[in-house]
Amino acid sequence: MNTVENTIAWWQVVPSILWTDWLVYILLVAIGVFFFHARKHEHLRAPWRHILRRRLAMSSCIILLAFATVGMLDSIHFRQAVDVREDGTLRYSNESVSLFDQLVLPLKKNTEKTYSAPFATHLYSKENIELADGTVMRDYPLLKYGGAHLINSSLGMRQDIQARIITATWQAALSVFLIVLAFASWQAVKRRQKLGCILLKMWRGKKDGLPWKTVFATLACIILLIYLSKELATVYHVFGTDKVGQDVFYLTLKSIRTGLVIGTLTTLIMLPFAIMLGIMAGYFRGWIDDVIQYIYTTLSSIPSVLLIVAAVLMIQVLIDNNPDAFTTLQQRADVKLLALCFILGITSWTGLCRLLRGESLKLRESDYIQAAQAFGVSNFKIITRHILPNVMHIVLILVVLDFSGLVLAEAVLSYVGVGVDPSMISWGNMINGARLEMAREPIVWWSLMAAFVFMLLLVLTANLFADAVRDAFDPRLRK
């Protein structure tokens, strides 16, 4: 067995791309295209410069980028080689793992028997323990991984944690110092200025008008958390373990991708309906406006939860009737997640559609629109060249504002049992599982607290960044 394991390297893998992975990659490419397009147009660069000069917006943006990085690493899936066949070819596992799973492999593998509290070295409930002399004693058993290194150590748990925190702090400080020095050196070479002059401008906040102290302070906090996780989470269960012994910190980090997918992919599905129908209703008016108003008024009158429940049940029936198309539990959970994104997108476009209809009604009466119509410009060109660019600030503001609402919607739907698949790791499923844990004696509180803290951080930073986007893109607020 050892010979076989030695002949298989960890990089011998084959890609295993899920449906949601494809959509995440497409979204990443779209963001890159928009970034390069915005660099060539001053009217697009100016609002983003205004956002980047605000301290709170920059800090929120960096935190959101950290969440997005975790979600992106968790969207790179592959299947690893498990053994070698007789003909010399590799046999790959049926289970897909992500690049993020490989980076945090100790958190995934170090599972205990059942519940354990944060930073505990024993299980949370007493069990019968058989001693060496054959007698049975009821006590708290030692954990298999959490704090196991302390058995052969002269340090106590408190001293060990303090030492690891000190180690992580100086490692983070050194990393931040090297990052600041490398960035300042690059700027000094690029601008042909002295290194000290660049560092002084960054400290005073006069370089490019950007709040560099806030940027590097936020970056330092994130790097410190990474080093603390590396030092502590690999030897302790910092957020405890759940009913089946899985590390709650690992589950919380894995839930980031589910929340981001719900928030971003739902928005992509919603935008075509809202933009196309909203502009058409406002520009063409007449019977087209009446039909579109009837559609979104009727859709708004139906309770969205009932539509979501019906659609989720239909998807479940489809999966059950076609087992050959979904061979693994991961594929089934991914299809249900994608279906939930479509359902939320179809049921949440009405609000943006109303706003775009009202704005299009106002814009079509503008002088330049009437001049274009008088010169015989086609309706398609008027919509794409004149109306659409002038309503994009509303679209962008609503997209950023709706993101946090969609993240919370996943938690609520999973709590009532119509959200993502129960086998998929998400904050909603963690909260749903913690519902019964809160009724135990003693109370198991850490699963709920971990999901609450991470969800609060993501939603809060998204809302703060949305406020900055609204202030930058709303012409009335800029004036």
N, C-alpha and C positions, 0 to 999 in steps of 0.2 A: 504493500500500500504506500509506503514511504517513497518507493522508487517511482511509482506512478505520479505521486504528488510533486516530486522533484522535477519530473519531465514536463510538467505543465506550469507555465508562467502566468502571472496575473494578467498580463496584457494580451493573452491569447483569447480574444473575445470576438463575437459577431454582433453587429448593431441590431437592436430590437426597438424600433421606433413606433411609439403609440400614436393614435390619432391626435391626441392633445399635444404631443410633442411636435408634430408637424405644424400645428397651428401656432404654437409658441415660437417656432423658428420663423414662420412667415411674419408674425408680429415683430420679431426682432429685426428682420430685414426691412419691414415697413418703417420702423422707427429710424433705422439707419438712413434710408432713402429720404425721409422727411428732414433729418438732421443736415444732410448734405444739400438738400434743396433750400433749407432755411438759411444756410450760410451765404447763399448767393443773392438773397433778397433782404434789403435793409428793413423793410416793414415787418418782416418776420423775425429778424434778429433783435430789433429794438425791445419788444416786450420780454423776450427771454433774458436780455441783459438786465432789464429792470428786476426780473425775478432773482437772478443770480446775485444781485447787489444787496438783497435783503438777507439778514443773518438767519432769521428763523426759517426762511424758505430754503436757504442753502443747507442748513442743518437737517431739515426734513428731507430734502432731496438725497443727501448722502445716506440717511437711514433707509429710505426707500430703495436706493441702489443696493444696499447691503441685503435687504429682503429679496430683491430681484436676482441678485447673484446666487443666493441659496436656491431660489426657485429654478434658475437656469441650470445650475449644476444637477438638480434633481430631475431635470427634463432630458438628460442625456442617458438613455437606457441602452443596455447591452446584455448579452448572455455569455456567461463565462464557461470555459472548457472544464469538464469534470473528470474525464478520463480519456484513455487512448484505446481505440478499437483494435482488433487483431490485424486489420489491414493498414494500420498506421495512421488512420484519420482520427480526428478529435471528435468526441461526443460532447455536445454542449448542454447546459442545464436548461430546463423548461422555464425556470424563473428568471425574470428580467430584473436586473439591479441597475441602479443609477450611479453616476460618478460621485454624487454626494454620499451614497451609501458606502462607497469605498473609502472616502475621506474620513468618515466617522464610523468605521467598521467596529471599533471596540464598543461603541454605544449600542450598536445593533446586536452584537453577539453576546454581550454580557447581560444575559437575562437571569433573573432570580426565580424562585419558586412562586412567590406571590407578592403581596404588598410589602413595601418598606418605605419608611419616611425619608425625607431629604437628608442626605449626609449620614444616614443610619448605617450601623454595622451589623444590626440584627433585624430579623423579620418583625413585622408590625404586630403579629399575634402569636400567642404561645402555642407550642406544639409539644407532643410527647417525644422526648429525646432519650435514646438508649445510651447509657454510660458504658464505660469499658468493663465494669464489673457485672454487667447484665441488668442492672437496675434501671428503671424508667423514671425520668424526671420531667416535669412539665415546666418549660422555660422558653425564652425567645431564642431560636436557632441563629447561628451566625450566617451572614450572607456569603454567597459563593464568590462574589466579585467585589461588592461594595466594602471598602476598607480592608480587604484581605491582605494587603501589603503591610498592614500594621502589626500582623502577627509576629513577623520576624524583624520588627523595627523597634528601636529604643525610644522613639518619639510617641507621644500620645496623639490622639486624633486632633486636638486643638493645636498643638505645636506643629503637626504635619500640615494642617490647613494653612496656618500662618506662614510657614516656610514656602509653601507652594504659591501663596498669594504674593509674597515678596519676590519670588522668582519670576512670576508672570508680570509683575509691575516693571521690573527693570528690563525684561525682554521687550515689553511693549514700548517703554521709553526709548530704548535703543533703536527699535524699528521706526518709530515716529521721527526720531532725530535723523536717521539715515534717509527717510523719505523726504523730509523737509530740505535736507542738504542736497539731495540729488535733484529735486525740483528747482531749488534756487540756483544750483550750478548750471542746469540746463537753460534757465531763463537768462543767466548772466552771459552765457556763450551766445545765445540767440540774439540778445539785445546789445551785446558788446559793452556790458557794464560790469562794475566790480561786484563780487559776491556779497560783500558787506552792504553795499548800497541796495541790492535786491532784498536782502534779509531785513534791512531797516524799513523799506517800503512795505514789505509784507506785514511787519509788526505794527506799523502805523496805519495799515489799511489803505494806503494811498496807491498801491500797485493795481492798476486797471479798475480801481473802485470796488474790488471784490473783498468780502470779509474773510481774509485768509486766516485770521486767528480763530474765527468760528469754524472754518473748514477743517483746520488741522486739529482743533480741540474735539470736534465730533469724530474725526477719523481716529484720534487717539483713544477715545472711549470705545469705539468698535474694535480696534486692535487689542485693547486691554481685555475686552470680553472674550475675544478669540483665544488669547493666551491663557486666560483664566479657565476657559472651557477645556483647553488642551491639558492644563495641569491638574484640574480638579475632576472633570467629567470622565476622564479615562480610568480613575481609581475610585471615585465615589459616584453614587447616584444623586446628583445635585438637586433634582426635582423628585426624587423617589422613584418607585416602580408602581405599575398598575396591578390589576388582579392576576394577570398571567405572567407577571415578572418583567415586563418590558420597561426599559428606561423611559420615563416620562419626558425627559429632556430631548431624547431622540424623537419621540412621537411629536413633540411640539415643533421641532425644527422641520420634520417631514410634512407637517400640516401647512407650512408656508406655501408650498407649491399649489396645494389645493385651493387655498384662499386667493392666490394670485391668478390662477387659471379661471376661477369663477369670476373674479373682478374684471379681468382683461378680455377674455374670449367672449363673455356675455356682451360686453360693450361693442366688440367688433361685429357681432351678430345683430345687435340692435341698430347700429348706425345706418346701414343701407335703408332699412325700412323708414326710420325717422327722417333722414335727410331727403330721400327721394319723394316720399309722400307729403312731407311738410312743405317742401318748396313747390311741388306741383299744385297742392291745394291753394297756396297763397298766390301763385303766379297766374294759373289758368282760371281760377275762380269758377263760377257757374256750376254745372252739374258735376264736374270733377271734384270741386271743393265739397259739394254736398255728399258725394259718395265716400270720400275720404273721411269727412267728419262723422258720417254714420258708422264707418268701420271702427274708428278709434273710440267713439263714444260707446258703441256696443261692447267693445273689448274691455273698456274701462269699467263697465257696469258689472262684468262677471268677476266674482272673487278670484284673484290670481291663484290663491292656494288650491282651489278646486281644479283649475286648469293644470296646475303643476302635478297634483295628485293623479289626475286622469292620465296625463302624459307619461309620468313615471311608471304607472301600472302597465300602460301599453308597451313601453320599452321593456319592462320585465317579462311580459308575455312573449314579446319578440325574441328575447334572449333565450327563454326557456324552450321555445319551439324550434330554435336553430342552434342546438348545442355545438354542432361541428364548426360553425363560424366563429365561436368564441371558446377556444380550447382551454384557456387558463382563467383563473379568477381575476388576475390583473387586467386582462383584456376586457372582461365583463365590467369590472369597476370603472375602467377608462371610458367605455362606451356609455355607461350611465352618467358619468361626469360630463361627457360631451353633450349628451341629451339634455341634461339639466341646464347647461349653458344655453343651448338652443331655446329651451322652454322659457328661461328667464329673459332671454333676449327678445323673444316674440311678445312676451307679456309686459315689457317695460319700456317700449319705444314711444308710447303714446304721449308722455309728458314732453319730451323733446320735440315731437312732431307738432304739438300745439304751439310751442314757442317759435319754431321755424315757420309755421304758417303765418303767424302774426307778423313776424319780421319780413317775410316775403311780400305780404300784402302792403307793407309800408314801402319797401324798396321798389316794387313795380311801378309806383307812382313817381319815382324820382325822374329828374330831367334826363339823365344820361340813359336810363332804360327806355324812356319814350323816344329819345333821339335814335337809339339803336333800332327800335321797332319801325320808326319812320324811314330809316335807310334800308329796311328790308332784311335786317339780320335775323337769322333763324332763331326760333325759340330755344333750341338746344344750346346754341352758342351764347345766348343771353343768360341762360341759367348757369352754364358752366364758367363763363368768363366774368360775369358781373354780379349775379346774385350769390352763387355759392361761395366765392372768396369773402363776401361781405357778411356772411352768417357763420363763418368758421370759428370766430371767437366765441360765439354762443355754444357751438358744438364742443369745442375744447373745454370750456368751463364746465358744461354739464357732464362731460365724460369724466373729468377728474372728480367732480362732486359725487357722481353716482358710484364710483369705484368702492368707496367705503361702505355705502349702503348695500352693495352686492356681496361684499365680504361678510357683513352681518347677516344678510339673508341666508347664506349657506349655513351659518351656525343655527339659525332659527329653524330652517327646514330640516336639517339633520336631527335637531332636537325632537321635532314632532314625527320623525320617521319617514319623511318623503324627500330627503336630501340625497347626498352621495351614497354610494354603496357602503354597507356597514363594514366591509373588509378594507375600505380605503381609509387611510389615516387623514383625519381632518379635525379642526378645532370643534366643529359641530358634533362629530362623533365622540370626541373626548368629553365634551360637556354633557352629551346624552348618557355616556357611560358613568360620569360622575354623579348623575342624578340619584342612582341607587347607592353609590358609595357614601353620599352625605347622610344616608339613613343608618349607616352602620354605627356600632359602638365598640371602639372609639371611631370618630369620624375620619374618613380618608378625604382630605381637603386639597391635596397638592395637585391632582390632575386638573381640577376645576381652576385652581389659582394659576397654574402654568398657562393653560389655554387663555384665560382672561388677560393675563399680563401681555402675552405676545399679540393677541388680537387688539388690545387697547393700544399698544405701541404702533401697530400697523395702521389702524384706523385713524388715530390721532395725528400721526405724521402725514397721512394722506389728506386729512381735512385741512391741516395747516398749509400744506403745499397747494391745495385747491384754493384757499383764500388768496395766496400770492398770485396764482394764475388768474383768478377773477380780477384782482386789482390791476394786473398788468395788461390784460386783454380787453377790459371794459373801457372804452374811450371816455365815458363820463367820469369814472373814478380817477383816471389818469389826469384829467384836466383839473 
